Amino acid sequence: MWDEARPRPVPTLQAMRRATSVTLCVLGLLAACASEEPDNNPAGTAISSELLADAARRTVLDQAITYPDSGSAEITTAIIEIPPGAETGWHLHEVPLVAYIVSGELTVTYDTDSGNVTKSYQAGESVLEAIGTRHNGRNDGDEPVRLFAVYLGAEGSENTIRF
């Protein structure tokens, strides 16, 4: 087991306001993208939306979501590809990370206070990754794992810390 060297931050009012602002911006963008303009769509077509996560407040390890409380908000996005048989290596995330599994199946082992916990995520799933917990992802399948990652960070906070 791995023992965290530093205490978990307590969200400040500034961090809560930042998180609310980011959430409202994202919701506004999604609403703008999903609004249907009949004059702009060919006859018989409509924009659709599939909800992946709704008001998520806890990570895959049932941790409360905490946002960095220092620095300006920074959102980073990435497409991550893990070849068959490859591993991410042990790492942790200091900031909330939401990932969507585009293809393949990802198996992640988390180093928790009560021992290792292993979870599998498949194409089409949305994952609110653990914060501040060492973990290692691996692709045990025959096809590459591709995931779309969104890091909800802040200036001065690292998205990923490798060991």
N, C-alpha and C positions, 0 to 999 in steps of 0.2 A: 504494500500500500504506500501511497504517497501522501505526505502531510504538507498542506499548503503553508508557506512560510509567512504569508501576510493575511491579515483579517479581511473579510469581505467588506467592500465599501457600502456605506449606508447612503441610499439615494438622497441627494439634497433637493431643495425646492427648485434650484436651477436645473438640475439633471432631469427632474420630473417635467419641468416646462419644456426642456429641449426634446425629451421623448414625445411629449404631447404634440409639439410643433412638427416634428418629423412624421409622426403618425398622421396628423391632419394633412400635411403636404402629400404624402403617399396616397391617402384616401382621395384627396382632391384630384390628383393625377389619374387615379384609377377611374373615378367617376367621370372625368372628362373623356377618357378613352372609351368608356363603356356607354356614354350617352349616344343614343341612336338618332341620327339626322336622316329622316326618310328621303330627303332630296338627294343625299349623297350616297345612298345605298341602292344597288340594283334591285329591281323588283324581286320580292321573295327572299331576300337575304336579311339577316339580322346579326348583330354582334352578340356573342354569348360570353358568359363568364362562369368559371368554375372556382368556387371558394376552396382554398387550400388550407387556410388557418383562419380562425375567427376569434378575436379577442384573446389570443394565447397569452397566458400569464406565467407559464411554467415551462422549463426546458424538458428535454427527454429524460433527465434524471430527477424531475420534479423539483427543480430549483426555482426560486423566484427570479424573475428577470430583473437584472440591475443594469443600468446604463452608466457609462463613465461620467464622472461629474466634474471633469476638468477639461479645459480646452474647448474649441469650437467643434460642433458636430461634424463628423465626416462619415460619409457612406461610401463603401467600396464594394464593387461587384466583380465577380470573376466566374469563368467557366473552368472547372477543375476536371481533369481527365486522369483516371487511374487505370493503367493497363491491367489485363488479366495477370494474376499472381503478384501484383505489386502492393506495397503498403505505403501509407502516408508517413510513417515514423511517429514516435510519441511526440505529442504536442498538446497545447491548450490554447484556448481563446480567452482573451481578457474582456472581450466585448460580445454583445449578443450577435449571433450568427444564425440566419435563416437560410436553409438550403433546400433546393428542389431537385430531386433525383430525376434526371432527364432520361438516363438509360442505365441498364445493368442493376446489380445488387451490391450494396456496400455493407460490410460487416464491421462494426466498431466495438472495440473493447475499451471500457472506461475503468480507470483506476480509482475506485471510490474508497471512502473510509471503511466500508464493510467488505472490501474485497473487489475483485474484478467483476464487472457486469458487461455482458455482450448483447448487443442489439443488431438487428439487420434491417436495412432500409432498401426498398425496391423502387423501380421506375414508377413515377407518378406520385410518390410520397413527398410531403413537405416535412422538414425536420427543423426544430428549434434546438440547436446544438447546446450542449452543456457549456457552462461558463466557469472558467477557473479550474477545470478538472482535466488531468492528463488523460489522453486517449489516443488510440491508434486505429486507423481505418485500413481495411484490406479488401482487395477484390479477389474473391475465391472463384469467380465465374469464368466463363469463356469469352466474354465480350467486355470492352472497356466500360468502366463506370464513368458517366459524365454527370456532373452536378452543377447547378447554377447557385452560386453563393452570394449572399448579401450580408455584409458586415456593418453593424450599426455602431460605429466607433466615435472617437473624439480625438482631436489633435493631441498628441502626446501619448496616446494609448496604442499598444500593439494589437493588431488583429489576431496574429498567431505567434506563439512562442514555441520554438522547437527545442527538444532535449537530445 
